Amino acid sequence: MAEFIDQIGHTITLKKPVRRIISLVPSQTELLFALGQGDKVIGVTKFCVHPKEACRTKIIIGGTKQLHIDRIISLAPDFIIANKEENNQDDILALQQICPVWTSDIITLASSYEMILTLGGILGCEDQCRVLVEEIQKSLIPPPLKRSALYFIWQNPWMVAGRATFIHHMMEAAGFSNAASTLDDSRYPVLTKDEILALRPEVILLSSEPFPFRSNHASTMALQMSPSEVLLVDGEMFSWYGSRMGLAGSYFASLKKDKK
């Protein structure tokens, strides 16, 4: 028997080794496969698109915020991985009645590393997780000079990532200072056009998720928000915590090359 405390302070007790996992978090589903634990995964959300095996060979148990609890019960999991922001609290409480639920709460890079290492302890792959974290840390070295930026996740209304988000810390790793960091809403501030202009961001980052910004949005934004530079960016590289962070460093470097 082993006890672990998750990132929302909940103690989970495992009476036997984990064999049947349901993941409610796309980035952590990808992490499980990267750690060689994919054969233990029996259910995932419809947003778990990496790796391809996750959506092709595993049972879909709904969306991150629209779970099919009955389907989850029928799969008889012995371990569920959830996330405070991506999943609903009521669902997490209901699932805790089925089996141990380990819930992550990722805001900083450090909390992401802690999540990886803790899951390594639970699943018996500590050494592999330690190596992964070290590789990510080496690849995410922020440059000394940063350009101010706003990272947009939605339009109508315009919504950006604030300072109390994982995206904020990944922006810093990518070489941007978050122009929204001084705003009262520390999570996802809603801004008007005038408020955006008043912040005077050097760069506007339009994410591919959750709102699917495309080239037409970038063209419109460039006209409205001149002289800010407008970049379309891969939202997974800025918001997915876990093994995908190992790809983020080279992606951030490519953004710098593209602007030269």
C-alpha positions as CSV (number, residue, x, y, z in Angstrom):
1,M,0.0,0.0,0.0
2,A,1.3,3.5,-0.9
3,E,0.0,7.0,-0.3
4,F,0.5,10.0,-2.5
5,I,-0.7,13.6,-2.3
6,D,-1.8,15.2,-5.5
7,Q,-1.4,18.9,-6.5
8,I,-4.7,19.9,-5.0
9,G,-3.8,18.4,-1.6
10,H,-5.9,15.3,-1.9
11,T,-4.3,12.1,-0.5
12,I,-4.8,9.0,-2.6
13,T,-4.1,5.4,-1.4
14,L,-3.0,2.7,-3.8
15,K,-3.5,-0.8,-2.5
16,K,-1.9,-2.4,-5.5
17,P,0.2,-1.4,-8.6
18,V,-1.7,0.6,-11.2
19,R,-2.9,-1.4,-14.1
20,R,-5.9,0.3,-15.6
21,I,-5.6,4.1,-16.2
22,I,-8.1,6.6,-17.5
23,S,-6.6,10.0,-18.4
24,L,-8.8,13.1,-18.5
25,V,-6.0,15.4,-19.6
26,P,-4.7,15.5,-23.1
27,S,-1.1,16.6,-22.3
28,Q,-0.8,14.0,-19.5
29,T,-2.2,11.3,-21.8
30,E,0.7,12.1,-24.2
31,L,3.1,11.9,-21.2
32,L,1.9,8.4,-20.2
33,F,2.7,7.1,-23.7
34,A,6.0,8.9,-23.7
35,L,6.9,7.1,-20.4
36,G,6.0,3.7,-21.9
37,Q,2.8,3.4,-19.9
38,G,0.4,3.5,-22.9
39,D,-0.6,-0.2,-22.5
40,K,-2.1,0.7,-19.1
41,V,-4.3,3.4,-20.5
42,I,-7.8,2.2,-21.1
43,G,-9.7,5.4,-21.6
44,V,-9.1,9.0,-22.8
45,T,-11.0,12.1,-23.8
46,K,-11.8,13.1,-27.3
47,F,-9.2,15.8,-27.1
48,C,-6.4,13.3,-26.4
49,V,-4.9,13.5,-29.9
50,H,-1.3,12.8,-29.1
51,P,0.0,10.3,-29.7
52,K,-2.2,8.9,-32.5
53,E,-2.6,5.6,-30.7
54,A,-4.4,7.4,-27.9
55,C,-7.4,8.3,-30.0
56,R,-7.2,5.2,-32.3
57,T,-6.9,2.4,-29.8
58,K,-8.4,3.7,-26.6
59,I,-12.0,4.1,-25.5
60,I,-13.3,7.8,-25.6
61,I,-15.0,8.7,-22.3
62,G,-16.2,12.2,-23.4
63,G,-14.7,15.6,-23.4
64,T,-12.5,17.1,-20.6
65,K,-15.6,18.9,-19.2
66,Q,-18.3,16.6,-20.5
67,L,-17.3,13.2,-19.1
68,H,-19.5,10.1,-19.5
69,I,-19.3,8.9,-15.9
70,D,-21.2,5.7,-16.6
71,R,-18.7,4.7,-19.3
72,I,-15.8,5.4,-17.0
73,I,-17.4,3.1,-14.3
74,S,-18.0,0.3,-16.9
75,L,-14.2,0.4,-17.7
76,A,-13.3,-0.4,-14.1
77,P,-10.3,1.8,-13.8
78,D,-7.9,1.5,-10.8
79,F,-6.4,5.0,-11.4
80,I,-7.7,8.2,-12.9
81,I,-5.6,11.3,-13.8
82,A,-7.4,14.6,-13.8
83,N,-6.5,18.4,-13.8
84,K,-8.0,21.2,-11.7
85,E,-8.5,23.6,-14.6
86,E,-9.3,21.2,-17.4
87,N,-11.9,19.1,-15.6
88,N,-14.9,20.0,-13.5
89,Q,-14.7,19.7,-9.7
90,D,-18.0,17.8,-9.5
91,D,-16.8,15.2,-11.9
92,I,-13.6,14.8,-10.0
93,L,-15.5,14.3,-6.7
94,A,-17.8,11.7,-8.4
95,L,-14.8,9.8,-9.8
96,Q,-13.1,9.7,-6.4
97,Q,-15.9,7.3,-5.4
98,I,-14.9,4.9,-8.1
99,C,-11.1,4.7,-7.7
100,P,-8.1,6.9,-6.7
101,V,-8.0,10.1,-8.7
102,W,-4.7,12.0,-8.9
103,T,-5.4,15.7,-9.9
104,S,-2.7,18.0,-11.2
105,D,-2.7,21.8,-10.8
106,I,-0.2,23.2,-13.3
107,I,0.7,26.9,-13.3
108,T,4.5,27.1,-13.2
109,L,7.2,25.1,-14.9
110,A,8.1,23.8,-11.4
111,S,4.6,22.4,-10.9
112,S,4.8,20.6,-14.2
113,Y,8.1,19.0,-13.2
114,E,6.6,18.0,-9.9
115,M,3.7,16.4,-11.7
116,I,6.0,14.3,-14.0
117,L,8.2,13.1,-11.1
118,T,5.2,12.3,-8.9
119,L,3.5,10.2,-11.6
120,G,6.9,8.5,-12.1
121,G,6.8,7.4,-8.5
122,I,3.2,6.2,-8.8
123,L,3.8,4.3,-12.0
124,G,7.3,3.0,-11.1
125,C,9.3,4.9,-13.8
126,E,11.1,7.4,-11.6
127,D,14.4,7.3,-13.4
128,Q,12.8,7.8,-16.8
129,C,10.9,10.8,-15.4
130,R,14.0,12.3,-13.9
131,V,15.8,12.2,-17.2
132,L,12.8,13.7,-19.0
133,V,12.6,16.6,-16.6
134,E,16.4,17.2,-16.9
135,E,16.1,17.3,-20.7
136,I,13.2,19.7,-20.6
137,Q,15.0,22.0,-18.2
138,K,18.0,22.1,-20.4
139,S,15.9,23.0,-23.5
140,L,13.8,25.7,-21.9
141,I,16.4,28.4,-21.1
142,P,14.8,31.8,-21.6
143,P,16.9,34.5,-23.4
144,P,18.1,37.5,-21.4
145,L,16.1,40.0,-23.6
146,K,12.4,39.7,-23.9
147,R,9.8,41.4,-26.1
148,S,6.4,42.4,-24.6
149,A,3.6,40.3,-25.8
150,L,-0.1,39.4,-25.4
151,Y,-1.1,35.8,-25.9
152,F,-4.7,35.5,-27.2
153,I,-6.8,32.4,-26.5
154,W,-10.2,33.7,-27.7
155,Q,-12.0,36.4,-29.7
156,N,-15.4,37.9,-29.2
157,P,-14.5,38.8,-26.5
158,W,-10.7,39.1,-26.8
159,M,-9.3,37.0,-24.0
160,V,-5.6,36.7,-23.2
161,A,-3.4,34.7,-20.8
162,G,-2.6,36.4,-17.5
163,R,0.2,36.0,-15.1
164,A,-1.3,33.1,-13.1
165,T,-1.3,30.7,-16.0
166,F,1.1,28.1,-17.3
167,I,1.1,29.9,-20.6
168,H,2.6,33.0,-18.9
169,H,5.6,31.0,-17.8
170,M,6.0,29.3,-21.2
171,M,5.9,32.8,-22.8
172,E,8.8,33.8,-20.6
173,A,10.7,30.6,-21.7
174,A,10.0,31.6,-25.3
175,G,11.5,35.1,-24.8
176,F,8.4,37.1,-24.2
177,S,7.3,39.3,-21.3
178,N,3.6,39.1,-20.7
179,A,2.0,42.6,-21.2
180,A,-1.0,41.3,-19.3
181,S,0.9,40.5,-16.1
182,T,0.0,43.8,-14.5
183,L,-3.8,43.4,-15.0
184,D,-6.1,42.7,-12.0
185,D,-7.5,39.5,-13.6
186,S,-4.5,37.2,-13.2
187,R,-5.9,34.3,-15.1
188,Y,-7.6,35.2,-18.4
189,P,-8.3,38.9,-18.7
190,V,-11.0,40.1,-21.2
191,L,-9.8,43.1,-23.1
192,T,-11.3,45.7,-25.5
193,K,-9.4,47.0,-28.5
194,D,-8.5,50.2,-26.7
195,E,-7.2,48.3,-23.7
196,I,-5.0,46.1,-26.0
197,L,-3.6,49.2,-27.7
198,A,-2.9,50.8,-24.3
199,L,-0.8,47.9,-23.3
200,R,1.4,48.5,-26.4
201,P,2.6,44.9,-26.9
202,E,5.5,44.5,-29.3
203,V,4.1,41.1,-30.3
204,I,0.6,39.6,-30.5
205,L,0.5,35.9,-30.2
206,L,-2.6,34.2,-31.7
207,S,-2.9,30.6,-30.4
208,S,-4.2,27.7,-32.3
209,E,-6.3,26.6,-29.3
210,P,-8.8,26.8,-27.7
211,F,-9.9,29.3,-30.3
212,P,-8.5,28.2,-33.7
213,F,-6.9,31.5,-34.9
214,R,-5.9,31.4,-38.6
215,S,-4.2,33.6,-41.1
216,N,-7.4,35.7,-41.7
217,H,-7.5,36.5,-38.0
218,A,-3.9,37.4,-38.1
219,S,-4.3,39.8,-41.1
220,T,-7.3,41.5,-39.4
221,M,-5.4,41.8,-36.1
222,A,-2.3,43.3,-37.9
223,L,-4.4,46.1,-39.3
224,Q,-6.2,46.8,-36.1
225,M,-3.3,46.6,-33.7
226,S,-0.4,48.2,-35.7
227,P,2.5,48.5,-35.0
228,S,2.4,45.2,-33.0
229,E,3.8,42.2,-34.8
230,V,1.2,39.4,-35.1
231,L,2.3,35.8,-35.0
232,L,0.2,32.6,-35.3
233,V,1.6,30.1,-32.7
234,D,1.1,26.5,-31.8
235,G,-1.0,26.5,-28.7
236,E,0.2,23.0,-27.7
237,M,3.7,24.3,-27.3
238,F,2.6,27.0,-24.9
239,S,-0.1,25.2,-22.9
240,W,0.6,21.5,-22.9
241,Y,2.6,20.4,-19.8
242,G,4.3,17.1,-19.8
243,S,6.5,15.4,-22.5
244,R,5.5,18.0,-25.2
245,M,7.5,20.5,-23.2
246,G,10.6,18.7,-24.6
247,L,9.7,19.9,-28.0
248,A,8.9,23.5,-27.0
249,G,12.5,24.8,-26.8
250,S,13.2,24.1,-30.4
251,Y,9.8,25.4,-31.4
252,F,10.5,28.7,-29.6
253,A,13.9,28.9,-31.3
254,S,12.1,28.6,-34.7
255,L,9.9,31.5,-33.9
256,K,12.9,33.7,-33.4
257,K,14.4,32.5,-36.7
258,D,11.1,33.2,-38.6
259,K,11.2,36.8,-37.6
260,K,14.8,37.4,-38.9
